[in-house]
Amino acid sequence: MGAMGVCVLWLIVQVLIGYNLVLPFVLFVWWKFTPKHKIIPLQNNIEIDYAIIVTAYEQTHMLHSVVASLLKLSYKKYLIYIVADKCDVSNLLFNSDKVVLLKPHTTLGSNTKSHQFAFDNFKRKHARVTIVDSDNLVDENYLKELNVSFDTGFTAVQGLRAPKNLDTTIACLDAARDLYYHFYDGKVLYEIGSSATLSGSGMAFESDVYQDFLNHNIIEGAGFDKVLQAWLINNNYRIAFNESAILYDEKTSKTEQLVHQRSRWINTWFKYFTLGLNILFKGITSFNKNKFVFGIVLLRPPLFIFLLLSILCLLINFITGQWISVLAWVISFLIFVVSFWISLNRSKVDSRIYKSLVNIPEFVFYQILSLLKVRKANKISVATKHNYNRVDDTNS
């Protein structure tokens, strides 16, 4: 390959990395100029029957809290199915006929297997199903707000996963990252006519649709939400985002938790990378905006990876004296910083999150450690172990 070929290849590599820095701002500008349609909920008093599936693996510490939260819902027609996989259930006593405790005889070790186990043990036919983690809490209007999206014709909805705890710097930075993704991958994508990405919990589906997915996909290890969202898009569904359907999510508060959790997440991106290529190709060949935009977003690497690669490209151009390229990278970084600030500014942000941003380099360092462990990610654990040395409630 001649010098010209090397230059062209280097330019292509930089573009493939650098577009990730400016993509959020492009989406934001697109969103700003997209007409917003006010959703008017149907005026009826019919309550659709929900199954709320709560999955637990090995840990039961927070189950009483999540059940107590669910029993306070301002909604009546639902049952809670707790799938206690590989758990000691001797201390799990719930004084409510709305709670169904399920203990598999053998270890399932899979979200989709746990969900299918719940389906197999439904006490009645439920029209809709929502997925809640064992460390989550929900807003009292969670199901009512999900109905608003379903009533407009959607079959899949992602709610807002708000931080439940901001007790450490790591938890605050984890929450800041989530705010960025909630805004761009949730609200913006949905409101420009594509689909919100799924987050593993705080999501809901028409039961028949989710059962159809389970019939065709039993996922081992982490990343079932990646496969699920790709399956939905490939089957011509759009995923709605409802920021008023609020679920409180336990943020990772310790470095060891962060490293293990991110190792699994990074592993799933590499594992399911081709799903984005497939959706993007179908979007291009069928002129489908939902698939095209969603495919581009799925191809984006984890945040810290494309930031580190971008810094590397900037340094290489600086060392080799490619000043025009250096300027282009500096501008791209500034655009990304503005985009990140926009995502926080458009959200209700606790002051502790802003104060934590000075520790971003430390946060990135721990994610680099996660990358080094990525090959062993699925052997570490199938669930994140949280710190339980405090009381959990919706005001934390």
C-alpha positions as CSV (number, residue, x, y, z in Angstrom):
1,M,0.0,0.0,0.0
2,G,1.4,3.4,-1.1
3,A,1.6,6.6,1.0
4,M,-1.6,7.8,-0.5
5,G,-3.4,4.6,0.5
6,V,-2.1,4.8,4.0
7,C,-3.4,8.4,4.3
8,V,-6.8,7.4,3.0
9,L,-7.0,4.5,5.3
10,W,-6.0,6.7,8.3
11,L,-8.6,9.2,7.3
12,I,-11.3,6.5,7.2
13,V,-10.3,5.2,10.6
14,Q,-10.5,8.7,12.1
15,V,-13.9,9.3,10.6
16,L,-15.2,6.0,11.9
17,I,-14.0,6.9,15.4
18,G,-14.7,10.7,15.3
19,Y,-18.3,10.5,14.2
20,N,-19.2,9.3,17.7
21,L,-18.1,12.6,19.2
22,V,-20.4,14.7,16.9
23,L,-23.3,12.2,16.6
24,P,-25.1,13.3,19.8
25,F,-25.1,17.0,18.6
26,V,-26.3,16.0,15.2
27,L,-29.2,14.1,16.8
28,F,-29.9,17.1,19.1
29,V,-30.1,19.5,16.2
30,W,-32.4,17.0,14.3
31,W,-34.5,16.7,17.5
32,K,-34.7,20.5,17.9
33,F,-36.2,20.9,14.4
34,T,-38.6,17.9,14.7
35,P,-42.2,18.9,15.5
36,K,-43.2,17.6,19.0
37,H,-46.5,15.9,19.1
38,K,-48.3,16.1,22.4
39,I,-49.5,12.7,23.6
40,I,-53.1,12.9,24.8
41,P,-54.0,9.8,26.9
42,L,-57.2,8.0,26.2
43,Q,-60.0,9.0,28.6
44,N,-61.2,5.6,29.9
45,N,-61.3,3.9,33.2
46,I,-60.3,0.5,32.0
47,E,-57.2,-0.9,33.7
48,I,-55.2,-3.3,31.5
49,D,-53.8,-6.3,33.3
50,Y,-50.1,-6.2,34.0
51,A,-47.6,-8.9,35.0
52,I,-44.6,-7.3,36.8
53,I,-41.7,-9.7,36.6
54,V,-39.0,-9.2,39.2
55,T,-35.8,-11.2,38.6
56,A,-33.4,-12.0,41.4
57,Y,-30.2,-14.0,41.2
58,E,-28.4,-15.1,44.4
59,Q,-29.4,-11.9,46.2
60,T,-32.7,-11.2,48.0
61,H,-31.6,-8.3,50.2
62,M,-33.7,-5.7,48.4
63,L,-36.7,-7.7,47.4
64,H,-38.9,-6.6,50.3
65,S,-38.2,-3.0,49.3
66,V,-39.0,-3.4,45.6
67,V,-42.2,-5.3,46.5
68,A,-43.3,-2.7,49.0
69,S,-42.7,-0.1,46.3
70,L,-44.8,-2.0,43.8
71,L,-47.6,-2.5,46.2
72,K,-47.9,1.3,46.5
73,L,-48.7,1.7,42.8
74,S,-51.7,3.8,42.0
75,Y,-53.0,1.0,39.9
76,K,-54.9,-2.1,40.8
77,K,-54.8,-4.7,38.0
78,Y,-51.5,-6.4,38.3
79,L,-49.6,-9.3,39.8
80,I,-46.0,-9.4,40.9
81,Y,-44.0,-12.5,39.9
82,I,-40.7,-12.8,41.7
83,V,-38.3,-15.3,40.1
84,A,-35.8,-16.1,42.8
85,D,-33.1,-17.9,40.9
86,K,-30.4,-19.6,43.0
87,C,-31.8,-17.8,46.1
88,D,-32.5,-18.6,49.7
89,V,-36.2,-17.8,49.9
90,S,-36.7,-18.8,53.6
91,N,-37.0,-15.1,54.6
92,L,-39.2,-14.0,51.7
93,L,-42.6,-13.6,53.2
94,F,-45.1,-11.2,51.5
95,N,-48.5,-10.6,53.0
96,S,-50.3,-9.8,49.7
97,D,-52.2,-11.9,47.2
98,K,-50.6,-9.7,44.5
99,V,-47.2,-11.3,45.0
100,V,-46.3,-14.7,43.5
101,L,-43.0,-16.1,44.6
102,L,-41.4,-18.5,42.2
103,K,-38.3,-20.7,43.0
104,P,-36.9,-22.6,40.1
105,H,-35.8,-26.2,41.0
106,T,-32.6,-25.8,39.0
107,T,-30.4,-22.7,38.4
108,L,-31.5,-20.8,35.4
109,G,-28.7,-18.2,35.3
110,S,-30.4,-16.2,32.5
111,N,-32.8,-13.3,32.4
112,T,-34.7,-14.7,29.5
113,K,-35.0,-18.1,31.2
114,S,-36.3,-16.4,34.3
115,H,-38.8,-14.4,32.3
116,Q,-40.0,-17.5,30.5
117,F,-40.3,-19.2,33.9
118,A,-42.6,-16.4,35.1
119,F,-44.7,-16.7,31.9
120,D,-45.0,-20.4,32.4
121,N,-46.4,-19.8,35.9
122,F,-48.8,-16.9,35.2
123,K,-51.9,-17.1,37.4
124,R,-53.9,-15.5,34.6
125,K,-53.5,-14.1,31.1
126,H,-51.9,-10.7,31.4
127,A,-52.1,-8.2,28.5
128,R,-48.9,-6.5,29.3
129,V,-45.6,-7.3,31.1
130,T,-43.0,-5.1,32.6
131,I,-39.5,-6.0,33.8
132,V,-38.2,-4.8,37.1
133,D,-34.8,-5.7,38.7
134,S,-34.6,-6.8,42.3
135,D,-32.8,-3.6,43.3
136,N,-35.3,-1.2,41.7
137,L,-38.1,0.9,43.1
138,V,-40.9,2.4,41.1
139,D,-42.9,5.6,41.1
140,E,-46.5,5.2,42.1
141,N,-47.7,6.2,38.7
142,Y,-45.3,3.9,36.8
143,L,-48.0,1.6,35.2
144,K,-50.3,4.5,34.5
145,E,-47.6,6.3,32.6
146,L,-46.7,3.1,30.6
147,N,-50.3,3.0,29.6
148,V,-50.1,6.4,28.0
149,S,-47.5,5.1,25.6
150,F,-49.3,1.8,24.9
151,D,-52.6,3.7,24.3
152,T,-51.0,5.6,21.4
153,G,-50.3,2.3,19.6
154,F,-46.8,1.2,20.8
155,T,-46.1,-2.4,21.8
156,A,-42.8,-1.7,23.5
157,V,-42.0,1.1,26.0
158,Q,-38.8,2.0,27.9
159,G,-39.3,4.1,31.0
160,L,-36.9,6.4,32.8
161,R,-34.4,4.8,35.1
162,A,-33.7,7.5,37.7
163,P,-30.8,7.1,40.2
164,K,-31.9,5.7,43.5
165,N,-28.6,6.4,45.3
166,L,-25.9,9.1,44.9
167,D,-23.9,8.1,48.0
168,T,-20.5,7.9,46.3
169,T,-18.6,9.6,43.5
170,I,-18.8,6.5,41.5
171,A,-22.6,6.4,41.9
172,C,-22.8,10.0,40.8
173,L,-20.7,9.5,37.7
174,D,-22.7,6.4,36.9
175,A,-25.8,8.5,37.1
176,A,-24.3,11.2,34.9
177,R,-23.6,8.6,32.2
178,D,-27.2,7.4,32.4
179,L,-28.5,10.9,32.0
180,Y,-26.5,11.2,28.8
181,Y,-27.9,8.0,27.4
182,H,-31.5,8.6,28.6
183,F,-31.5,11.9,26.8
184,Y,-29.9,10.9,23.5
185,D,-30.7,7.1,23.3
186,G,-34.1,7.6,24.8
187,K,-35.9,10.9,24.4
188,V,-34.1,12.2,21.3
189,L,-34.1,8.9,19.3
190,Y,-37.8,8.3,20.1
191,E,-38.9,11.9,19.3
192,I,-37.1,12.0,15.9
193,G,-39.0,9.0,14.8
194,S,-36.6,6.1,15.6
195,S,-36.7,4.0,18.7
196,A,-35.4,4.3,22.3
197,T,-32.8,1.8,23.3
198,L,-33.7,-0.7,26.0
199,S,-32.1,-0.6,29.5
200,G,-32.7,-4.1,30.9
201,S,-35.4,-2.9,33.4
202,G,-38.1,-0.3,33.4
203,M,-39.3,-1.6,30.1
204,A,-42.7,-3.0,29.2
205,F,-44.3,-4.9,26.3
206,E,-47.5,-6.4,25.1
207,S,-47.3,-9.9,26.5
208,D,-47.9,-11.7,23.2
209,V,-45.0,-9.8,21.6
210,Y,-42.6,-10.5,24.5
211,Q,-43.7,-14.2,24.5
212,D,-43.0,-14.3,20.8
213,F,-39.5,-13.0,21.5
214,L,-38.9,-15.6,24.2
215,N,-40.0,-18.3,21.9
216,H,-37.2,-17.5,19.5
217,N,-34.5,-16.2,21.8
218,I,-33.1,-17.7,25.0
219,I,-30.0,-15.6,25.8
220,E,-27.2,-17.0,27.9
221,G,-25.2,-14.4,29.9
222,A,-25.6,-10.6,29.9
223,G,-27.0,-8.6,27.0
224,F,-30.5,-9.9,26.5
225,D,-31.8,-6.3,26.1
226,K,-29.4,-5.9,23.2
227,V,-30.9,-8.9,21.4
228,L,-34.4,-7.9,22.4
229,Q,-34.2,-4.4,21.0
230,A,-32.7,-5.7,17.7
231,W,-35.4,-8.3,17.4
232,L,-38.1,-5.7,17.9
233,I,-36.6,-3.3,15.3
234,N,-36.1,-6.2,12.8
235,N,-39.8,-7.1,13.3
236,N,-40.8,-3.5,12.5
237,Y,-41.7,-2.4,16.0
238,R,-40.8,1.0,17.4
239,I,-39.8,1.3,21.0
240,A,-41.3,4.3,22.8
241,F,-39.6,6.3,25.5
242,N,-41.7,7.6,28.4
243,E,-39.7,9.8,30.8
244,S,-42.8,10.0,33.2
245,A,-42.8,6.2,33.7
246,I,-40.1,6.4,36.4
247,L,-38.2,3.5,37.9
248,Y,-35.4,4.1,40.5
249,D,-32.3,2.2,39.7
250,E,-29.4,1.3,42.1
251,K,-26.3,3.0,40.8
252,T,-23.0,1.2,41.1
253,S,-21.3,2.7,44.1
254,K,-18.0,0.8,44.5
255,T,-15.1,0.4,42.2
256,E,-15.1,-3.4,42.2
257,Q,-18.8,-3.4,41.3
258,L,-18.1,-1.0,38.5
259,V,-15.3,-3.0,37.0
260,H,-17.3,-6.3,37.1
261,Q,-20.5,-4.7,35.7
262,R,-18.7,-2.8,32.9
263,S,-16.8,-5.9,31.9
264,R,-20.0,-7.6,31.2
265,W,-21.5,-4.6,29.4
266,I,-18.4,-4.2,27.2
267,N,-18.4,-7.9,26.5
268,T,-22.0,-7.7,25.2
269,W,-21.1,-4.8,22.9
270,F,-18.4,-6.8,21.2
271,K,-20.6,-9.9,21.2
272,Y,-23.6,-8.2,19.6
273,F,-21.9,-5.6,17.5
274,T,-23.1,-7.3,14.2
275,L,-26.7,-6.6,15.2
276,G,-26.1,-2.9,14.5
277,L,-24.6,-3.7,11.1
278,N,-27.5,-5.9,10.2
279,I,-30.1,-3.2,11.2
280,L,-28.2,-0.4,9.5
281,F,-28.0,-2.4,6.3
282,K,-31.8,-3.2,6.4
283,G,-32.5,0.5,7.1
284,I,-30.5,1.6,4.1
285,T,-32.0,-1.0,1.7
286,S,-35.5,-0.5,2.8
287,F,-35.3,3.3,3.3
288,N,-36.5,2.8,6.9
289,K,-35.6,5.7,9.2
290,N,-36.2,3.7,12.4
291,K,-33.8,1.0,11.4
292,F,-31.2,3.3,9.8
293,V,-30.9,5.6,12.8
294,F,-31.1,2.8,15.3
295,G,-28.4,0.8,13.5
296,I,-26.0,3.8,13.6
297,V,-26.5,4.2,17.3
298,L,-26.0,0.4,18.0
299,L,-22.7,0.6,16.2
300,R,-21.4,3.2,18.6
301,P,-18.8,1.8,21.1
302,P,-19.2,2.3,24.8
303,L,-18.6,5.9,25.8
304,F,-15.1,5.6,27.3
305,I,-13.8,3.5,24.4
306,F,-14.5,6.0,21.7
307,L,-13.3,8.8,23.9
308,L,-10.0,7.0,24.5
309,L,-9.6,6.2,20.8
310,S,-10.4,9.8,19.9
311,I,-7.7,11.0,22.3
312,L,-5.2,8.6,20.7
313,C,-6.1,9.9,17.2
314,L,-5.6,13.5,18.4
315,L,-2.2,12.6,19.9
316,I,-1.0,10.8,16.7
317,N,-2.0,13.8,14.6
318,F,-0.3,16.2,17.1
319,I,3.0,14.2,17.1
320,T,3.0,13.9,13.3
321,G,2.2,17.6,12.8
322,Q,-1.2,17.1,11.1
323,W,-2.5,20.4,12.4
324,I,-5.7,20.5,10.4
325,S,-6.6,17.1,11.8
326,V,-5.7,18.3,15.3
327,L,-8.0,21.3,14.9
328,A,-10.8,19.0,13.6
329,W,-10.4,16.7,16.7
330,V,-10.3,19.6,19.1
331,I,-13.5,21.0,17.6
332,S,-15.1,17.5,17.8
333,F,-14.2,17.2,21.4
334,L,-15.7,20.6,22.2
335,I,-18.9,19.6,20.4
336,F,-19.1,16.4,22.5
337,V,-18.6,18.4,25.7
338,V,-21.4,20.7,24.7
339,S,-23.6,17.7,23.9
340,F,-22.9,16.1,27.2
341,W,-23.7,19.4,29.0
342,I,-27.0,19.6,27.1
343,S,-28.0,16.1,28.3
344,L,-27.4,17.2,31.9
345,N,-29.0,20.6,31.5
346,R,-32.1,19.1,30.1
347,S,-32.5,16.8,33.1
348,K,-33.2,17.3,36.8
349,V,-29.7,16.9,38.0
350,D,-28.6,16.6,41.6
351,S,-25.8,19.0,42.5
352,R,-23.7,16.0,43.6
353,I,-23.6,14.8,40.0
354,Y,-22.1,18.1,38.7
355,K,-19.5,18.0,41.5
356,S,-18.5,14.5,40.6
357,L,-17.6,15.3,37.0
358,V,-14.1,16.4,38.0
359,N,-13.4,12.7,38.8
360,I,-14.2,11.5,35.2
361,P,-10.6,10.5,34.6
362,E,-10.7,8.1,37.6
363,F,-14.1,6.7,36.3
364,V,-12.5,6.1,32.9
365,F,-9.5,4.4,34.5
366,Y,-11.7,1.8,36.2
367,Q,-13.5,1.2,32.9
368,I,-10.1,0.5,31.3
369,L,-9.7,-2.1,33.9
370,S,-13.1,-3.5,32.9
371,L,-11.9,-3.7,29.3
372,L,-8.9,-5.8,30.4
373,K,-11.3,-8.2,32.1
374,V,-13.8,-8.4,29.2
375,R,-12.8,-11.9,28.1
376,K,-13.7,-13.3,31.5
377,A,-16.8,-11.1,31.9
378,N,-19.5,-13.7,31.9
379,K,-17.5,-15.9,34.4
380,I,-17.4,-13.1,37.0
381,S,-21.1,-13.1,37.8
382,V,-24.5,-12.8,36.1
383,A,-25.6,-10.0,38.4
384,T,-24.1,-6.9,39.9
385,K,-23.6,-7.1,43.7
386,H,-24.6,-3.9,45.4
387,N,-23.8,-2.4,48.7
388,Y,-26.5,-3.0,51.2
389,N,-25.2,-1.1,54.2
390,R,-28.0,1.5,54.1
391,V,-31.7,1.8,53.9
392,D,-33.2,2.0,50.4
393,D,-36.2,4.1,49.6
394,T,-37.5,6.3,46.8
395,N,-36.1,9.4,48.4
396,S,-32.5,8.2,48.5
